[in-house]
């Protein structure tokens, strides 16, 4: 699955949460999505350093 497609699915999930559940549901879905992303990166074998490096690269 491409990164663009994954981003589109995440955006649609946030849109549905915001539309039907309100702003609180939107924040909950966003927070759990971020946590799921971090755990997924960690489970792929990168560990905490790989997750931290992903954030460091985006700032440069």
N, C-alpha and C positions, 0 to 999 in steps of 0.2 A: 504494500500500500504506500503510495507516495506521500510525501510530507504535506503537499498542498491539499490532497484529499483528506488527510487526517485533520488538518487545520479547519477545513470546511465542515467536517462532522462535528468537531468541537465547537465551532461557532454556531452551528445549528442547535446543538444541545443547550448552549447558553441562551440562545434566542428563545427557545421553547420554555426554558426555566424562567426567564424574565417575563415572558408573555403570560404564562399561566400561573406562575407561582409568586410573582412579585420580585422586588429587588433582593429580599433576603434569600430566596431560592437561587437567584442568579449568583450571589456571592458564594453560597454553599457549593453550587456546582463548579464554579471557578476554582475555589479552594481545593475541593476534592480532585478536580482534574489536574491541578498542579501537583498535588501530593501523589496522585497516580503516575504522573509523568516521572517524577523524581524516583519513585520506587521502581518503576520500570527500567529506568536508566541504571539504577543500582543493581537490579536483578540480572541485567545483561552481563554483569561481571565487571562493570567499571568501578563500582564502589563509590564512596562519598567523594573522592577526589575527582572522578569523572563528572559528577553532577556539578561540583563547584567550578570545574574548568569550563563547562558549558556556559555558565553564567559569566565567567571571566572573558571568554571569547566574544560574547555579545556586546560587552562594554567597549571593546577596542575598536 
